[in-house]
Each structure stands twice: as structure tokens, then as C-alpha cells.
Amino acid sequence: MRQVGRGCWRRGVGQGGQTPTWPGQDGADGRSARPGSQPAPPGPGCRTRFPGGRVRPPAAGTVCGVSEALGCWWRRTRRKDLADGLLIKARSHLPPPSEPLGKLSKRDRKGVAVIKLKNPPVNSLSLEVLTEFVISLEKLENDKTFRGVILTSDCPGIFSAGLDLTEMCGKSQAHYAEYWRAVQELWLRLYLSNLVLIAAINGVSPAGGCLINLTCDYRVLADNPKYNIGLNETLLGIVAPFWFKDTLVNTVGHRMAERALQLGLLFPPAEALRVGIVDQVVPEDQVHSTALSVMAQWLAIPDHARQLTKNLMRKPTADRLVKQRDADIQYFLQFISRDSIQKSLRVYLDKLRQKKG
């Protein structure tokens, strides 16, 4: 096991002062840095500057393990409020020797990481989770030992419930802007990643959880009728951004995406496979081993050829957001700040609290 550097400087882009425009409109401002560019190699003691100018100190004890049977599992074990952010302790997790490793060769196993979402009870994508996710991906991409990542969940029955609604309700405009830029950053990082990304979907995956899966190169879903997946934002009175829409259209086609987005459809496994949201449905106890077997097929392709082909297919979609990133944030701020939207979110969150009580 060896230690990997703790992040790097990433300068946030100012919100800018341009007139808000509808996402997708020609001529929107695009002053944000290109997400596909490689940051400087990380090193010990580096800090990360996040959107809004907030600075996170090095995450104490952050370790990514490398072994023949590698699993890189970021886990939040300690949380301490600081004046300029949160200090999070992340540790590596290596699977026990008895854990099946599928058909990967010894050489390939060295280059495969497993990122498990662990934010109980429903793996909501809070600002903290989004930030840690991006940092983990940056570390893996900067370490040439890694060629592929399996994304899965550590919470039984739930992959991710999607965006954290508490981050979008009753907060300041600055917080909303910071949160939305973090959502954009994760999507861009996943969608344009040079790594092979395989989703091992072992639970329900609505909204933002579905979006994470759609960014992956291949999706394996557990065959459980309760494990629905889809972009259901309209059911909450929220409109999916154009880049959510583009990701779904690229996956299932325009007509199916149009119907699914307007109706907020959540697809059970068999239906998700039929429409193409997932690539394979397997028994629940075979999701991880199947993901590893699929990974072996993708890693058999020369990296340079696969990466260039992936970029050729995905860059035009990503560039739409890159060119209009600030405009997209401004539209989000206008939308989420509406009294009607805030009221709907408060009502929904109150219902959730009552269920927990």
C-alpha cells in the first residue's frame, strides 16, 4: 500500500456579471476553465480551492491503497467544522482475500479501483459528498496505476437518492451557486474521464443518482423490482437541466428521453434494460463480479484508442455546458430561488422528516 497525494489547487471560477440567459441559448458566456484539462500532479500538503473561493485544508489521513485486489473506498469517518470548510478523514478499503475478483487478470486488478458511496441513509449528494467524489476521481486520474473505476454503494438497497434537497432549500444565493457548480464539476469529471467507469448499481437510483450512472461507460443493475432508476425531477416540480437531458438523450434516444423526462419516469430493472438506461441486469449477488468481468473486456482495449474514441463521442455534449457554465448557474439561481419552488421543497422535506419520525 502506498499513499497518494492529497488533492491539488483548483481555482474556482467567479459567478460573473453577465445577464442570465436560458441554458442552451447561443452566445452564453463561457469563461470557466475547461474541465478536461489535467491539473498539476497532486502532492502532500496541497489544498483545494472550491467554487465560491472556499479553501479546504488537506484531508488528514487520506489514503488510496494499491494492491492486486484493489478497492479505493472513500469513507467519511470524522467531520469537523472549520472556518473555511470541512475537514474530512478518508481511508482506503481493501477487499478481504475471500472476495471474488471476477475474471480480471493480476495485472488488470492492480489498475481497478472501487468507489463506494457512503452517506447514509440514502447517499444524497451533498456539497461535501460532491467535493470528496471529485477529489477521489482526480487522484485516480493523476495516478497512472489506475485504468478503471467501479462505482457502487455501501448503503443496502440504495445507490443514491440524488441531489441533496437540503442544499437547495433555505440557503443563500452564494451557497446555491457553489452547490450547483459542484454538481456541474462532478458531471464533467465523470463524463469526460479517461478512466473506464463501470456502474455496479445495487439499489434505487433516481434523479442525480441516475445521472451518475448515465455518465459511466457501462451500467450493471441488480435484478430487484424495487431498484428503480430514472430522472424523475418533474415529480418534485424541478426541471432537469439541459445537460441532464443531453446525457439521457445520448443514452436512450430523443423520443424515449422526452417521455421519460416529462413524466418523471422511474424504470424497474427489466424496463430499464429494454429502453437502454442500463446495459445488463443480473442477480443481486452477482452485480460486483459482473462489473469486474465487464471491466476486463474494456481494459483489453488499448487505452489511447478507447480514450480518444470516448472523447470523440462525448466532447460535443460536454462542451455545451463548458461554454455556458455561468449562464447555467444563473438560471439555476433564478429557478431555485422562486417562492413556489422553495415552498414545494419545504413541503417535500417536511414529509420526509415526518416519515423518519
ZIGI-V758140 format. One line per field, one symbol per residue. phi: phi as a letter, one per 40 degrees, with the letter a starting at -180 (. if undefined). burial: # if it has 16 or more other ideal C-beta (glycine too) atoms within 10 Angstrom, else .. Layout:
# ZIGI-V758140
phi = ???
burial = ???
This chain:
# ZIGI-V758140
phi = .bcbdcgacbcccccgbccdbcdgccgccaccccccccccdcadgcbbcbdggcbbcdccgcbbcbacbcbbbcbcbabacbcbibbbcbbcbbccdcccbgbccdccccbbbbbbcabdcbfcccdccdccccccccccccccccbabbbabccdgbcachcccccbbgbccccdcccccccdcccccccbccccbbcbcbicacfcccddcccccabbbccbccccaicbdccbgbccccccdcccdccbgccccccccccgcbccdccccccgcbbabbddcbccccccccdccccccddccccccccccbddcccccdcbccccccccccccccdcccccccccccccccccc
burial = ...#####.#.#..#.....#.##...###.#..##..#..#...#######.#.####..#####..######.#........##.###.###......##.#...############..######################..##########..########.###.#....#################################################..#######..#.###############...##..##..######.###.#.######...###########.##...#..##..#...#..##.##############..#....#..##............
